[in-house]
């Protein structure tokens, strides 16, 4: 039961996170997250799909993390690597979001996408079934080098962004605002949902105690 609850939170979080990415992609002329800049750039240069490139990059990062520090890799890490890309491709294929309008509405749309990504990221991480491939990668490098994870994140995402720019990915003002908007929402939802999961588990365990002592 407890594992079912955690995996339910994980899947819901992945769905929300992927939907947020798709919303942001619908107005990508305003700028998207550095990792998505790279995914879009590779898609436009080489082909395949945006979700497929997300999966390829995620699996590559898991491989590096596996070599550096296996402790950050759990079953959820592998599901994350595949499901985020798969859901993004599914949402793009369904094509139910309105296109960019090149008006102030686009700003509302991208802010909405960033908010959804922040909440979704906090939700799936609160399940505790495995760090995301990118997070695990940066945490493993941080541990290996003994460097602050914040510094590693900045350097890593800056490098990814430079590659994306070089390949012609969509970069604009919101590419640089993503972290400032998303991170506080991620932190808030991560703590909020983490406490909710703990309360649900506590209630479930208390219900099981009379049966165990009988």
Buried (B, 14 or more C-beta within 10 A) or exposed (E): EEEEBBBEBBBBBBBBBBBBBBBBBBBBEBBBBBBBBBBBBBBEEEEEBBBBBBBBBBBEBBEBBBEBBEEBBBEBBBBBBBBBBBBBBBBBEEEEBEEBEEEEEBEEBBBBBBBBBBBBBBBBBBBBBBBBBBBBBBBBBBBEEEEEEEEBBEEBBEEBBBBBBEBEBBBBEBBEBBBEBBBEBBEEBBEBBBEBBEEBBEEEEEEEEEEEEE
